[in-house]
Amino acid sequence: MKQFKLILWIVGLMCLETALSVFFNFRGMIPGLLLSFTMAYAAYERGLKWVFGVAVICGIIESSAGADSFAVVMIAFTAGAALTYMLYETPYRAVGAVRAGFGAAVITAAQSLASYAMATLSFDTEWFVSCAVPVIVMNTAAAMIIYAALTKCFNIKETAKKLIIS
C-alpha cells in the first residue's frame, strides 16, 4: 500500500507541476513540486533506502522533463534528501515541516545557481533576486504543505487506532 501511495503522489505531483508551469514561470524557472516532495518525504520517512529511492525516481522524472542537466538534478535531489534526512539527527530535532522547508530552500538555491552558472558562465544578482528567490520561496512553501499532507496520508490507520483507544 505504501508503494502505491508513493506512485500516486509522484504521478499526481508530476501532472500538477506540468499543468502549473504555464502560470508560475520566472524567466524559464518553474517551482519543482517533485523536489519539494522529495524533501518532504525525506523529512517524514525514517528509512534511508526509501528516501534515496524516492530521490532517485523523482530526480530521473524531473531531469527527463526539465531543461537542467541530468547530473545537476540527480546531485540536487540526492544531496537534498541526505541533508533533510540528516537534520533529524540534530540535537534540537526541528519539526518535520521546517526540515522539509529548509532542505527545499537550500537545494533549490544551489540547483538554481548551478544551472544558471553552467548556462551563462556568470552570476547575476538581478537574475537571482527576480527569478531564483520566488522559486525558492514557492518550493519551500510547497515542501511544508506536502509534508503536512504526507503525514495525513500515511498515518490514517495510526490516528484511527488512537481515536479508538482514547
PAZAPA-4460 file (N, C-alpha, C; in steps of 0.05 Angstrom, whole numbers, plus 32768, in hexadecimal, padded with zeros to 4 digits):
% residues 166
    n_x    n_y    n_z   ca_x   ca_y   ca_z    c_x    c_y    c_z   seq   type   mol
   8010   7FE8   8000   8000   8000   8000   8011   8019   8000     1      M     A
   8028   8018   800E   803A   802F   8010   8045   8036   7FF4     2      K     A
   804D   8021   7FE5   8058   8025   7FCA   8043   8031   7FB8     3      Q     A
   802A   8028   7FBA   8015   8032   7FA9   800F   8050   7FAF     4      F     A
   8010   8057   7FC9   800B   8073   7FD0   8022   8085   7FC6     5      K     A
   803B   807A   7FC8   8052   808A   7FBE   8050   808E   7FA0     6      L     A
   8048   8079   7F91   8045   807C   7F74   802F   8091   7F6E     7      I     A
   8019   8090   7F7C   8003   80A3   7F78   800D   80C0   7F7D     8      L     A
   801B   80C3   7F93   8026   80DE   7F9A   8039   80E8   7F83     9      W     A
   804B   80D7   7F7A   805E   80DF   7F66   8051   80E6   7F4C    10      I     A
   803F   80D5   7F43   8030   80DA   7F2A   801F   80F3   7F2C    11      V     A
   8011   80F5   7F42   7FFF   810C   7F46   800F   8127   7F47    12      G     A
   8025   8127   7F55   8035   813F   7F56   8043   8145   7F3C    13      L     A
   804A   8131   7F2D   8056   8135   7F12   8042   8142   7F00    14      M     A
   8029   8138   7F00   8014   8144   7EF0   800E   8160   7EF9    15      C     A
   800C   8165   7F13   8006   817F   7F1D   801D   8193   7F16    16      L     A
   8036   818B   7F18   804C   819C   7F12   804C   81A3   7EF4    17      E     A
   8045   8190   7EE3   8043   8196   7EC7   802D   81A9   7EC1    18      T     A
   8016   81A6   7ECE   7FFF   81B8   7EC9   8004   81D4   7ED3    19      A     A
   8012   81D6   7EEA   8016   81F0   7EF6   802E   81FF   7EEB    20      L     A
   803F   81F2   7EDC   8058   81FE   7ED2   8051   8215   7EBF    21      S     A
   803A   8216   7EB3   8032   822B   7EA1   802D   8245   7EB2    22      V     A
   8022   8242   7ECA   801A   8259   7EDA   8031   8263   7EEC    23      F     A
   8042   8251   7EF5   8058   8259   7F07   8073   8255   7EF9    24      F     A
   8079   8267   7EE7   8091   8265   7ED7   80A1   827F   7EDB    25      N     A
   80B8   827D   7EE7   80C9   8294   7EEC   80E1   8293   7EDA    26      F     A
   80DF   829F   7EC3   80F5   829F   7EAF   8100   8283   7EAA    27      R     A
   80EE   8270   7EA6   80F6   8255   7EA0   80F8   8243   7EB9    28      G     A
   80F7   824E   7ED1   80F9   823E   7EE9   80DD   823A   7EF4    29      M     A
   80D7   8221   7EFA   80BD   821A   7F06   80C2   820C   7F20    30      I     A
   80AF   820F   7F33   80B2   8201   7F4C   80B1   81E2   7F48    31      P     A
   80C1   81D4   7F57   80C2   81B7   7F54   80B3   81A8   7F69    32      G     A
   809B   819F   7F63   808B   8191   7F77   8097   8176   7F7E    33      L     A
   80A5   8169   7F6A   80B2   8150   7F70   80C9   8154   7F83    34      L     A
   80D8   816A   7F80   80ED   8170   7F93   80E2   8175   7FAF    35      L     A
   80CC   8184   7FB0   80BF   8189   7FCA   80B5   816F   7FD6    36      S     A
   80AA   815D   7FC6   80A0   8143   7FD0   80B7   8133   7FDB    37      F     A
   80CE   8133   7FCD   80E5   8124   7FD6   80EF   812E   7FF1    38      T     A
   80F0   8148   7FF5   80F8   8153   800E   80E4   814D   8024    39      M     A
   80CA   814F   801E   80B6   8149   8032   80B6   812B   8039    40      A     A
   80BA   811A   8026   80BB   80FD   802C   80D4   80F6   803C    41      Y     A
   80EB   8104   8036   8103   80FF   8045   8100   8108   8062    42      A     A
   80F0   811D   8066   80EB   8126   8082   80D7   8114   8090    43      A     A
   80C6   8107   8081   80B1   80F6   808D   80BB   80D9   8092    44      Y     A
   80C8   80CD   807E   80CF   80B1   807F   80E9   80AD   808F    45      E     A
   80EA   8098   809F   8102   8092   80AE   8113   807B   80A1    46      R     A
   8109   8070   808C   8118   805B   807E   8129   8067   8068    47      G     A
   8144   8064   806A   8156   8071   8058   8153   8067   803B    48      L     A
   814E   804D   8038   814C   8042   801C   8133   804D   800E    49      K     A
   811E   8051   801D   8106   805D   8011   810B   8079   8009    50      W     A
   8119   8088   801A   811F   80A4   8013   812F   80A6   7FFA    51      V     A
   8144   8097   7FF7   8155   8099   7FDF   8147   808D   7FC7    52      F     A
   8136   8079   7FCB   8127   806E   7FB5   8114   8083   7FA9    53      G     A
   8106   8091   7FBA   80F4   80A7   7FB1   8104   80BD   7FA5    54      V     A
   811B   80C4   7FB0   812C   80D9   7FA5   8136   80D2   7F89    55      A     A
   813E   80BA   7F85   8148   80B1   7F6A   8131   80B1   7F56    56      V     A
   811A   80A6   7F5E   8103   80A5   7F4B   80FA   80C1   7F44    57      I     A
   80F6   80D2   7F57   80EE   80ED   7F52   8103   80FD   7F42    58      C     A
   811C   80F8   7F48   8131   8105   7F38   8132   80FC   7F1B    59      G     A
   812D   80E3   7F16   812C   80D9   7EFA   8115   80E6   7EEC    60      I     A
   80FE   80E6   7EF8   80E6   80F2   7EEC   80EA   8110   7EE7    61      I     A
   80F5   811E   7EFB   80F9   813B   7EF8   810E   8142   7EE2    62      E     A
   8123   8132   7EE1   8138   8138   7ECD   812F   8131   7EB1    63      S     A
   811D   811E   7EAE   8113   8117   7E94   80FF   812C   7E89    64      S     A
   80F2   813A   7E9C   80DE   814D   7E93   80E9   816A   7E93    65      A     A
   80FF   816F   7EA1   8109   818A   7EA4   8120   8190   7E91    66      G     A
   8129   81A9   7E94   813F   81B2   7E83   815B   81AF   7E90    67      A     A
   815B   81A9   7EAA   8174   81A6   7EB8   8182   818B   7EB0    68      D     A
   819C   818B   7EB4   81AB   8172   7EAD   81A4   815C   7EC2    69      S     A
   81A7   8144   7EB9   81A1   812D   7ECA   81B2   812C   7EE3    70      F     A
   81CC   8132   7EE0   81DE   8131   7EF7   81D7   8146   7F0C    71      A     A
   81D0   815E   7F04   81C9   8173   7F17   81AF   816C   7F26    72      V     A
   819C   8161   7F18   8182   815A   7F24   8186   8143   7F38    73      V     A
   8195   812E   7F30   8199   8117   7F41   81A9   811E   7F5A    74      M     A
   81BD   812F   7F57   81CD   8137   7F6E   81BB   8148   7F80    75      I     A
   81AB   815A   7F75   8199   816A   7F86   8185   815A   7F95    76      A     A
   8179   8146   7F88   8164   8136   7F95   8170   8124   7FAB    77      F     A
   8186   8117   7FA5   8192   8105   7FB9   819F   8114   7FCF    78      T     A
   81AD   812A   7FC9   81B9   813A   7FDE   81A4   8147   7FF0    79      A     A
   818E   8150   7FE3   8178   815C   7FF3   816B   8148   8005    80      G     A
   8167   8130   7FFB   815B   811B   800B   816D   8114   8023    81      A     A
   8187   8112   801D   819B   810C   8033   819B   8122   8047    82      A     A
   819B   813B   803F   819C   8152   8051   8183   8152   8063    83      L     A
   816C   814F   8056   8153   8150   8065   8151   8138   8078    84      T     A
   815A   8121   806F   815A   8109   8080   816C   810D   8098    85      Y     A
   8184   8118   8094   8197   811C   80A9   818E   8131   80BE    86      M     A
   817D   8143   80B6   8174   8158   80C8   8164   814C   80DF    87      L     A
   815A   8134   80DB   814B   8126   80F1   815D   8120   8108    88      Y     A
   8176   811A   8102   8189   8112   8117   8195   8129   8126    89      E     A
   818E   8142   8120   8199   8159   812E   818F   815A   814A    90      T     A
   819D   8167   815D   8194   8167   8179   8179   8174   817E    91      P     A
   8172   8188   816D   8159   8196   8173   8141   818A   8166    92      Y     A
   8144   8176   8155   812E   8168   8148   8119   817A   813D    93      R     A
   811F   8187   8128   810C   819A   811B   80F2   818C   8113    94      A     A
   80DD   819A   8112   80C3   818F   8109   80C6   8187   80EC    95      V     A
   80B8   8171   80E4   80BB   8166   80CA   80B6   817A   80B3    96      G     A
   80A2   818B   80B6   809C   819E   80A1   80B3   81B2   809E    97      A     A
   80BF   81B9   80B5   80D6   81CC   80B4   80EE   81BF   80A6    98      V     A
   80F3   81A5   80AD   8109   8197   809F   8104   8195   8081    99      R     A
   80EB   818F   8079   80E5   818D   805D   80E8   81A8   804F   100      A     A
   80DF   81BD   805C   80E1   81D8   8050   80FE   81E1   804E   101      G     A
   810E   81DB   8063   812A   81E3   8062   8139   81D4   804C   102      F     A
   8134   81BA   804B   8141   81AA   8036   813A   81B4   801A   103      G     A
   8120   81BA   8016   8117   81C3   7FFC   8124   81DE   7FF5   104      A     A
   8126   81F0   8009   8131   820B   8003   814F   8209   7FFC   105      A     A
   815E   81FA   800C   817B   81F8   8007   8180   81EA   7FEB   106      V     A
   8172   81D5   7FE6   8178   81C6   7FCD   816D   81D5   7FB5   107      I     A
   8157   81E3   7FB7   814D   81F3   7FA1   8160   8209   7F9A   108      T     A
   816B   8216   7FAF   817E   822C   7FAA   8197   8221   7F9D   109      A     A
   81A1   820B   7FA7   81BA   81FF   7F9B   81B5   81F6   7F7F   110      A     A
   819E   81E9   7F7A   8198   81DF   7F5F   8194   81F7   7F4C   111      Q     A
   8187   820C   7F54   8183   8223   7F43   819D   8230   7F3C   112      S     A
   81AE   8234   7F50   81C8   8240   7F4B   81DA   822F   7F39   113      L     A
   81DA   8215   7F3D   81EA   8203   7F2D   81E0   8203   7F10   114      A     A
   81C6   8202   7F0C   81BA   8202   7EF1   81C0   821C   7EE3   115      S     A
   81BD   8232   7EF1   81C2   824C   7EE4   81DF   8250   7EDE   116      Y     A
   81F0   8248   7EF0   820D   824B   7EEB   8216   8239   7ED4   117      A     A
   820B   8221   7ED2   8213   820F   7EBC   8209   821A   7EA1   118      M     A
   81F2   8227   7EA1   81E6   8230   7E88   81F3   824A   7E7F   119      A     A
   81FA   825C   7E91   8205   8276   7E89   8222   827B   7E90   120      T     A
   822D   826A   7EA1   8249   826D   7EAA   824D   8287   7EB9   121      L     A
   8238   8291   7EC6   823A   82A9   7ED6   8225   82A8   7EEC   122      S     A
   8225   82BE   7EFC   8211   82C0   7F12   8205   82DC   7F11   123      F     A
   81EB   82DE   7F11   81DE   82F8   7F10   81CB   82FA   7F28   124      D     A
   81D0   830D   7F3A   81BF   8310   7F51   81A2   8318   7F4B   125      T     A
   819F   8328   7F36   8184   832F   7F2D   8174   8316   7F26   126      E     A
   8180   8304   7F17   8173   82EC   7F0F   816C   82DB   7F28   127      W     A
   817E   82DA   7F3B   8179   82CA   7F53   8162   82D4   7F63   128      F     A
   8160   82EF   7F66   814A   82FB   7F75   8130   82F8   7F66   129      V     A
   8130   82FC   7F4C   8117   82FD   7F3D   810D   82E1   7F36   130      S     A
   811E   82CD   7F33   8116   82B3   7F2A   8119   829D   7F3F   131      C     A
   8131   829C   7F4B   8136   8286   7F5D   8128   8289   7F78   132      A     A
   8127   82A1   7F83   811A   82A5   7F9D   80FD   829D   7F9D   133      V     A
   80ED   82A5   7F89   80D1   829B   7F89   80CE   827D   7F87   134      P     A
   80E0   8270   7F78   80DF   8253   7F76   80E7   8246   7F90   135      V     A
   80FB   8252   7F9E   8103   8247   7FB8   80EC   8249   7FCC   136      I     A
   80DF   8260   7FCC   80C9   8264   7FDF   80B2   8250   7FD9   137      V     A
   80AC   824D   7FBF   8096   823B   7FB7   809D   821E   7FBE   138      M     A
   80B5   8216   7FB9   80BD   81FA   7FBF   80BD   81F5   7FDD   139      N     A
   80C6   8209   7FED   80C5   8206   800A   80A9   8204   8014   140      T     A
   8097   8214   800B   807B   8213   8013   806F   81F9   800A   141      A     A
   8075   81F0   7FF1   806A   81D7   7FE7   8074   81BF   7FF8   142      A     A
   808D   81BF   8000   8098   81AA   8010   808A   81A8   802B   143      A     A
   8084   81BF   8037   8077   81BF   8051   805A   81B6   804E   144      M     A
   804C   81BE   8039   8031   81B5   8035   8030   8197   802F   145      I     A
   8042   818E   801E   8043   8172   8016   8049   8161   802F   146      I     A
   805B   816B   8040   8061   815C   8058   8048   8158   8069   147      Y     A
   8038   816D   806D   8020   816B   807C   800C   8157   806F   148      A     A
   800A   8157   8055   7FF9   8145   8047   8003   8128   8049   149      A     A
   801E   8125   8048   802A   810A   804A   8023   80FD   8065   150      L     A
   8026   810D   807A   8020   8102   8095   8003   80FA   8097   151      T     A
   7FF1   8108   808B   7FD5   8100   808B   7FD1   80E8   807A   152      K     A
   7FDE   80E6   8063   7FDA   80D0   8050   7FE5   80B5   805B   153      C     A
   7FFC   80B6   8067   8009   809D   8070   8002   8095   808D   154      F     A
   7FF5   80A6   809C   7FEF   809F   80B8   7FD1   809B   80BD   155      N     A
   7FC2   8095   80A8   7FA5   8092   80AC   7F9E   807C   80BF   156      I     A
   7FAB   8064   80BC   7FA5   804E   80CD   7FAE   8053   80EA   157      K     A
   7FC5   8060   80ED   7FD0   8065   8108   7FBE   8079   8117   158      E     A
   7FB4   808D   810A   7FA2   80A0   8118   7F88   8093   811E   159      T     A
   7F7F   8081   810D   7F65   8073   8113   7F68   8062   812C   160      A     A
   7F7F   8055   8130   7F84   8045   8148   7F84   8057   8161   161      K     A
   7F91   806E   815F   7F92   8080   8175   7F76   808A   817D   162      K     A
   7F65   808F   816A   7F4A   8098   8170   7F39   8082   817E   163      L     A
   7F3D   8069   8175   7F2E   8053   8180   7F38   804E   819D   164      I     A
   7F51   804F   81A2   7F5C   8049   81BD   7F54   805E   81D1   165      I     A
   7F57   8077   81C9   7F51   808D   81DC   7F33   8093   81DB   166      S     A
***
